[in-house]
Amino acid sequence: MEEKLKRIIEIIQEYANPEMGEISGDSQLRTDLGIDSLSFFSIIDDLEQEYGVTIEDSQLEKLQSVKDMLELIS
């Protein structure tokens, strides 16, 4: 689980505003990391490719934090 969290954080770092600070499991995507809608969907696409999962539209609203993403793909 720790390795997945590290990998998710690496993916998110590609899109997060670097001025927003360090990323942790508790980081909120939009408010803490400055993730906009386009970046959010790019992250979702990267996660789907990385882990071979399909994230349904109904699940997207629930993805507010890094931890939410980890729980979804675990």
PEJOJO-V526756 format. One record per helix or strand. SS is the DSSP state (a for helix, b for strand). FROM is the first residue (numbers start at 1). LEN is the number of residues. If there is no record, write none. Layout:
[[SS/FROM/LEN] [SS/FROM/LEN]]
This chain:
[[a/2/12] [a/18/3] [b/28/1] [a/37/15] [a/57/4] [b/65/1] [a/66/8]]
